[in-house]
Amino acid sequence: MRGGALALGLTGGIIGLIAAVLALTVGGIGQAIQGSSADSTTQANFGMVVVGGWVALGASIVGIIGGALAMGRPAAGGIMMLMAAIAGFVGVSLFYIISGPLLLVGAILAFVASRKPRPVRVVPVQTALSAPNISPDGRYWWDGTTWQPLPTTPIGEPTPPPVGS
């Protein structure tokens, strides 16, 4: 999951850089063509495209950093990719149509990878083939917590503990 978040974060960020440069280019060309002859509304629209391009450029860089962080710190990387996807859509909306979903899915993968697995509880099992631990003097056996006396036969010799105890 972390590898997928890394790949999607880097890919989304790089494509976002291209989209941001494209938005900056379109906004800059539009302002240059319109020049002083255009009305103030048209100039303001092209100005917003340029500002959105800069926002998307910063968001793409944050997305790339978030993708790189997904391997070591997946929660932090996921937050950064999520913020980059939202900021990119706000900045240049349609230009971010490819990068945004890539960063969003990368963020989801990073969040899933950051979940801590439940600890596995290991219970020791004594099989019929394993011999119990018997004290060096042969009078006691270890049950896992304390030494237990071995049962004795009528002659007085200790007998081994029952298997599975």
N, C-alpha and C positions, 0 to 999 in steps of 0.2 A: 504494500500500500504506500509506503514511504517513497519507493522508487517511482511509482505512478504519479504521486504528488509532485515529486521533483521534476519529472518529465513534463507534466502538464503546466507547472508553474513557469518553467523555463520557456517552453513553447509559447504559452500565452503571453508571457512578458515580451518575448522577442517579436512576435506578431503585433503586439500592442505598440512596441516602439515604431514599427513600420507604419501602423495606423496613425500614430501621433504625428510622425513626420509628414505623412500624407495630409492630415488635417491642417498642420501648420503651413504646408505648401499651398493648399487650396485657399486657406484664409489669407495668406500673404499675396498670392496672385490676384485674388478677388479684390483686395484693397488697392493693389497697384493698378489694376485695370479701371476700377471705378474712379479712383483718384478724387479730385475735388469736385467733379461734375455730379457725382451721385448724391442722393439725399442722405440725411444724417441717419435714417433708419437702416439703409443698406450698409453704410459704413459701420454702424454698431453691430449689425449681424456678422459681418466679416471679422470684426474685432472679437466677438464672442467665440468664433471658430478658432481664432488664434489662441485665445485664453484657454479654451477647451483643449486645444492641442497640447499646450504646456501642462495642463492638468493630467492629460492622458500620458504624456511623456513621463512625468513623475510617478504616476500610478503604475506604469509598465516597469519602471525600475524597482519599485516596491514589490511588484509581483515576482520579478526575477529573484530578488533577495528572499522573498517568502518561499519560493520554490526551492532555493538552495538550503534554507533553514529546515525544510520539511524532513530531511534525513536525520538531523540531530535533535531538533526541537519541533516536533510536528504541530503542536498546538500554536506556537508562536508563528510558524510558517503559514498555518491555515488562516490565522487572523489576518496576516499581512496580505495573503492572496485574496481573501474575501474583501478587504478594504480596497485593494487594487481593482478588483472587478467592478465594485460599486462606483468608485471614483472614475474609472475609465468610461463606464456607461454614462455617468453624469457629464463628463467632460466632452466626449465626442460621439455619443450614442451610436449612430449607425456605423461609424468607422470601427467601433469596438465590438462588432457583432460576432467576430470569431474569437477574439482574445478574451472577452468577458466570460463566455461559457467555459472555455478552457481553464481559466483561473478559478472559476466557481467550482468546477468538478475537482480540480486540484485541491482546493480548500476543503472540500468535503472528504476527500481521501486522506488528507492530513489530519483532520479531526477524528476520523475513524481510527487512524493509526495511532493517535495519541491516547486512546483508551487503554487503561491498564488491564492486563489479563488477570483473571481470577487465579489466586494461588491454587496449585494442585496439592491436595492433601495425600501424603504417602503414608500408607499403613503397612507396617512390616507383617509379612505372612510367614508363619512357620509351616514348612511342608513336611510331609512324611519322611522325606529323604534327609532333612537337616537334623542333625543331632543337637539336643539341648546342651547348653553350657553347664558343665558339671565342675564343681570345685575340685582343686587338686587333691584333697583328701577323699573325694568320692562320696561324701555324705550329703551334699547340698546341690541343688540345681537352680539356675538363674531363670526367673520367669519374665524378665524384662524390667522389673522394678526392684525386686528384693530376692534374696536367697531363700529358697524353700527347702525344707528337709526332704530327702528322698525316702519314700516308703520302704520299710524293711520286710523281708520275707520271714517266715517263722524261724528260720535258722539264724536270722540276724544279719543277713547280707543285704545291702541296699539294692533296690531294684530301680531301673531307670524310670523317669517320669513318663506318664502317658504321652503318646505322640499327639501333637496338636494343642498342647497345653501352653 
